[in-house]
């Protein structure tokens, strides 16, 4: 049986799509470093997380301005914009000095203004490219906002990856599990 040309095109298009419909824009040269999950009240899973970076990344340097990285969060429940902002502000304020915060506050404000409520199945991806010092936030693969500041990237990725009071210590360990401790 011969399929009409439109059906053939649709089949071809289907097979050319990424395997995962929530596909990210993580560069192919990155490798997965680790994965974990974030929970609310220790039993309600909020999202699954995956950390990707270049193959030469080491745990002590993951927040370095010279290390490109992406953090992909796939939500399993709805989360309101105000909750993203509150959580980020709380964690950042306990990790950095007021002077450090003041230096990157305009970038933080820009990012927080672009957050949107998410539902089960939505994803946020936060990527930092060391070559141009650009941090980009994507919602379901669509760019929302970017910032050209290595200091902002270090501080914002510290929410999940920082040594001092990250969002969740277990999640941090899981995300960094694939790095060597050199």
C-alpha positions as CSV (number, residue, x, y, z in Angstrom):
1,X,0.0,0.0,0.0
2,X,1.4,3.4,-1.0
3,X,0.9,6.2,1.6
4,X,0.0,9.6,0.4
5,X,2.9,12.1,0.3
6,X,1.4,14.0,3.3
7,X,1.3,10.9,5.5
8,X,4.9,10.1,4.5
9,X,6.0,13.5,5.5
10,X,4.2,13.2,8.9
11,X,5.9,9.9,9.6
12,X,9.2,11.4,8.6
13,X,8.6,14.4,10.8
14,X,7.6,12.2,13.7
15,X,10.9,10.2,13.5
16,X,12.9,13.4,13.3
17,X,11.5,14.8,16.5
18,X,13.5,14.4,19.7
19,X,12.7,11.3,21.6
20,X,11.5,13.3,24.6
21,X,8.9,15.9,23.7
22,X,10.2,18.1,26.6
23,X,13.6,18.1,24.9
24,X,16.0,20.7,26.1
25,X,18.6,22.7,24.3
26,X,21.5,21.1,26.2
27,X,24.5,21.0,23.9
28,X,25.4,17.5,22.6
29,X,29.0,17.9,23.8
30,X,27.7,18.0,27.4
31,X,27.5,14.8,29.5
32,X,25.1,14.1,32.3
33,X,26.9,14.6,35.6
34,X,24.1,13.5,37.9
35,X,20.4,13.4,38.6
36,X,18.0,13.6,41.5
37,X,14.7,14.8,42.7
38,X,13.4,17.7,44.8
39,X,10.7,17.1,47.4
40,X,8.4,19.3,49.4
41,X,7.8,18.2,53.0
42,X,10.1,15.2,52.2
43,X,7.4,13.2,50.3
44,X,5.8,15.3,47.6
45,X,8.1,15.2,44.5
46,X,8.2,18.6,42.9
47,X,10.6,17.9,40.1
48,X,13.3,15.6,38.7
49,X,16.6,17.3,38.1
50,X,19.6,16.6,35.8
51,X,22.9,18.3,35.7
52,X,25.0,18.4,32.5
53,X,28.4,19.8,31.9
54,X,31.5,19.5,29.9
55,X,33.6,16.4,30.3
56,X,36.4,18.2,32.2
57,X,34.3,19.5,35.0
58,X,35.3,18.6,38.5
59,X,33.2,19.0,41.7
60,X,35.3,21.8,43.1
61,X,35.0,23.8,39.9
62,X,31.4,23.2,38.9
63,X,30.5,26.8,39.8
64,X,33.6,28.2,38.2
65,X,33.2,30.8,35.4
66,X,35.2,28.5,33.2
67,X,32.8,25.6,33.4
68,X,29.8,25.4,31.1
69,X,26.7,23.7,32.6
70,X,23.0,23.1,32.3
71,X,20.5,22.2,35.0
72,X,17.2,20.7,33.7
73,X,14.2,20.5,36.0
74,X,11.1,18.5,34.9
75,X,8.1,19.3,37.1
76,X,5.8,16.7,38.5
77,X,3.4,19.2,40.2
78,X,2.3,22.8,39.5
79,X,4.4,25.5,41.0
80,X,3.5,29.2,41.2
81,X,5.8,32.0,40.0
82,X,5.8,33.6,43.5
83,X,7.0,30.3,45.0
84,X,10.0,30.2,42.6
85,X,10.9,33.7,43.6
86,X,10.5,33.2,47.3
87,X,12.6,30.0,47.3
88,X,15.4,31.6,45.2
89,X,15.5,34.7,47.3
90,X,15.6,32.7,50.6
91,X,18.4,30.4,49.5
92,X,20.5,33.1,47.8
93,X,20.2,35.4,50.9
94,X,21.7,32.7,53.1
95,X,24.5,31.9,50.7
96,X,26.0,35.3,49.8
97,X,26.9,38.6,51.4
98,X,24.7,41.7,50.9
99,X,27.5,43.2,48.8
100,X,27.6,40.1,46.5
101,X,23.8,40.1,46.2
102,X,23.7,43.8,45.4
103,X,26.1,43.3,42.4
104,X,23.9,40.7,40.7
105,X,20.4,41.9,42.0
106,X,19.5,43.4,38.6
107,X,20.0,40.0,36.9
108,X,18.1,38.2,39.6
109,X,15.2,40.6,39.3
110,X,15.2,40.2,35.5
111,X,15.1,36.4,35.8
112,X,12.4,36.5,38.5
113,X,10.2,38.8,36.3
114,X,10.3,36.1,33.6
115,X,9.3,33.1,35.7
116,X,5.9,31.7,34.9
117,X,3.7,29.3,36.7
118,X,4.4,25.7,35.7
119,X,2.2,22.5,35.6
120,X,3.0,18.8,35.7
121,X,5.2,18.0,32.7
122,X,6.7,21.5,32.2
123,X,10.4,22.0,32.4
124,X,12.9,24.8,33.2
125,X,16.4,24.6,32.0
126,X,19.1,26.9,33.3
127,X,22.3,26.9,31.2
128,X,25.6,28.8,31.5
129,X,28.0,29.1,28.6
130,X,31.5,29.8,29.7
131,X,32.7,31.2,26.3
132,X,30.4,34.2,26.5
133,X,29.5,34.2,30.3
134,X,25.8,33.9,29.4
135,X,23.2,32.3,31.6
136,X,19.9,31.5,29.9
137,X,16.6,30.3,31.4
138,X,14.3,28.2,29.1
139,X,10.8,27.2,29.8
140,X,9.8,24.0,27.8
141,X,12.8,24.7,25.5
142,X,11.9,28.4,24.8
143,X,14.3,31.1,26.0
144,X,12.7,33.4,28.6
145,X,15.7,35.5,29.7
146,X,19.5,35.6,29.7
147,X,22.2,37.4,31.6
148,X,25.9,38.0,30.7
149,X,27.5,37.7,34.1
150,X,29.7,34.9,35.5
151,X,29.0,36.2,39.0
152,X,25.3,35.9,38.5
153,X,25.7,32.3,37.1
154,X,27.8,31.3,40.1
155,X,25.3,32.7,42.6
156,X,22.2,31.4,40.8
157,X,23.5,27.9,40.2
158,X,24.5,27.8,43.9
159,X,20.8,27.5,44.8
160,X,21.2,23.8,43.8
161,X,25.0,23.3,43.7
162,X,26.4,25.6,46.4
163,X,28.3,24.1,49.3
164,X,26.7,26.6,51.8
165,X,23.0,25.7,52.5
166,X,21.8,24.7,49.0
167,X,18.1,24.0,48.3
168,X,18.6,20.4,49.3
169,X,21.8,18.7,50.4
170,X,20.8,15.3,49.1
171,X,19.8,16.7,45.7
172,X,23.1,18.6,45.5
173,X,25.0,15.3,46.2
174,X,23.0,13.5,43.6
175,X,23.5,16.1,40.9
176,X,27.3,16.2,41.6
177,X,27.6,12.4,41.9
178,X,29.3,11.9,38.5
179,X,32.1,14.4,39.2
180,X,35.5,13.3,40.4
181,X,36.9,14.9,43.6
182,X,40.2,16.1,42.3
